[in-house]
Amino acid sequence: MAKLGKRTRAAREAFDGKENLSVEEAVALIKANANAKFDETIEISMNLGVDPRHADQMVRGVVGLPNGTGKNVRVAVFARGPKAEEAQAAGADIVGAEDLMETVQGGTIEFDRCIATPDMMPVVGRLGKVLGPRNLMPNPKVGTVTMDVAEAVKNAKGGEVQFKAEKAGVVHAGVGKASFDAAKLVENVRAFISAVSKAKPTGAKGTYMKKISLTSTMGPGVSIDVGSAASE
């Protein structure tokens, strides 16, 4: 059995016996133990009582975190003509049409968010098998298929987070950095939980939010009391 490092042992001891904390307590504990040599991402994971294989139980949405994510989001936009120029002016990292499609088909995906104008969807649609598994496929439900590409780019760069339930009914996302002020992290966590709560699908039966956990990139996780978190 591998020997645990001093930092790992100390973190496990700090978390030992602590569970079902308030959002504030969880954030404080995670921040106090996020001491890697880089600015760790604070991540939230939510286990939901849904089966995403059924259309009426899919959980999907988008939320603008009030204090951003702390991450430099690379945005690609599929557009032509004036809309391509609009995207570039708004700060998109990559803008293209068929040329961008060929680049992606070739295995080069150098972006974290993908936006497209409606007329480009026949082109983007050919990339479903590539972008779909990476949760990068543009979708009008989360505002990434739109004529207002400038606003979409602005939102993506400004801390907008997309979420989608995976096969086991788990939703997860980065909600900030360890260097953030604790109060700002709490605001972000609550905003994310609220958005997932509002996205409850019509087909969800029984308990919707089963478990909420918070962790940092290199640290242990801690559970948050679902009742108090979901009611605020």
N, C-alpha and C positions, 0 to 999 in steps of 0.2 A: 504493500500500500504506500502510495506516495506521501511524503512528509509535507504537511501543510506549512506554508510560510508564515512568518510572524504577523504580517498584515492580515492574512486570511484568518488566522486563529483569533486575532483580536476582534475582527469584524463578526465572526460567528459567535463569539462570547457576548458581544454587544447586542446581538439580535436574539440570543437564546431566551426562549420563554415569552417572547413578545409577539403578539398576534392580535388581529382585529383592532388595530389602532385607529384613532381618528386620522383624518387627512393631515392635519397639522403635525401630529406625533410621528406619523410615517415619514413625512417630508424631513422633519428634523433629524430622525434617526438615519435616513438614507444620506442626507447631506453630511452628517458628522462622520460617516464612514466611507465616503467617496473620496479617497485620498490617493488615487492612481496618479501617475506622472502626467496625465492629460486631463482635460476637462470632460469628465464622464457625462454621458447622456442619462437623464432620468427617464425611465420607461414604465409605462403602465400596461398591465395585462388584465383583461376582464373575461371571466368565464361566464358565458351566457346560456340560458336554458333554451337554446334553439338548435335546429338541424338545418344548416344552410343549403343542404341538398334539395330542400323543398322551397319553391319560389316564395311562398307566403311566410317563410321564416328567415329569409335573408336579411341580415343587418348591414346596412351600408349608408355612409353619409360623409359629411365634411364639417369641420369645425374650425373657426378662426380662434386660435389661442390668444388671449388678451395680451400676453407678454412674449409672443413669438416662440420659436423652438430653439433659437441659438444656433441653428444649422444653416449653412449656405446651401440653399436649394437650387439645383441646376434645372432649368426649365427649357424644354424643347417645344416648339410650336410648328404644327403643320398648317401652312397657310400660303397663299399666293398673292401677288400684287400688293395693293394698298394694305391689306391685312397683314402681310408679311412685314411690311415696313413699320406698321403700327406695333407689331410684336417686338421687333428689334428696338424701336424707340422706347418701349416699356421696360426693356432690360432682359429680354429672353436670351438665353445662352446659345441656343441653336434654333435656326429657322430654316424650313425647307419644305419640299413637296415630294415628288417622286425620288429626287436625289437623296432625301433624308430616309425615305422608305428603304431604298437600296442599302444605305449605310447600316440601318438597323437589321435588315435581313442578313447582312454580312457578319452580324454578331457584335457590332459596336454600339453600345448603349451607354452614352455618357451624359445621362440626365436622370433626375429624380422625380420629375413631374412632366407629363405629356399633355399638351393642349392642342385642340384642332378646331378649325372652323367647320361647320356642317358640311360644306361642299367637298371637304377633304376626306370625309369618312369612307368613301369607297376605296381610297388609297390606303388609309390607316387600317381599314378592315382586314387587309391582307396580312397584317402584323399581329392578328389576334393570338396566335399560338406563341408568339414571342413576348408580347407585352402583357397579355392576360395573366399568366402565372406570376408576373412581377408586380401585379396590381398597378400597371402603368397605362392600361387602355383608357383612352378618353371616354368620358361618359357624361351625357347631359344631366344626369341626376346629381352629379357632384360639381357641375359647372365647368367641366373641362372640354365640353363640346359647346362652343359659343361663338357668336360673332364679335362679342366684346373681348377680344383677346388681350387688350391692354389691362383691363380690370382683372382678368384671370391670371395674367402674369404677376400683377401687383399682389394679388391675394396669395399666390403660391410662394412668392418671395417674402411675404410679410408674416408668415406663421400659420398659414392655413394647413390643417392636417386632414388627410382622408383616412377613413377607417372602413374595414370590411371584415365580416366574420369569416374565419377559416373553417375547414372541415369539422373540427371538433367544437365549433361554436365559440372560438376564442378571438377576441379583438385586442390588438396591442398597438402601441404607438409611442414615439418619443414625445415627451411633454416639456422639455427644457433641458438645461445643463446644470451640473452640480454647482457652478459658480453663480447661478441665479440667486437672488434674494429669496429667502424661504417663503415670504408672503406672495411673491410672484409665482413661485412654483405651485403653491396651494391654489391660487386663482386658476392656473392652467389645468391642474388636475381636476378641479371641480367643473371647469368648463367642458373638459373632455367627458367626464362621467355624465354630465347633464345632456350632452349631445347624444351619447349612446342611449341614454334613458329615453329621450324623445324619439329615437329611431326604432323603438320597439315595434316589431312587425305584427301584423294582424293575426298571424298563425301561431304566435308564441303562446304556449300553455304552461301553467304552473309558475314556478319561480323564474323570473327573467334574469336578474343579476344574481348569480350564484357565488362568485368570488371576485374580489378585486385585489390585485397585488401591485406593489411598487418596488422598483429595484434600480440600481445604477449599473452601468456597463460592466463593471468588474466586481460589484458587490453582491451580497446575498439579497433575497427578496423578503418583503414583509407584507402581511395581509392587512387590508383596510376593512374596517367595520362597514359592511354593505348597507345596513339600515340607515346609519347616520349619514353616510356619504351620498346616498341616493335621495335623501329627503331634503337636502339643503340646496 
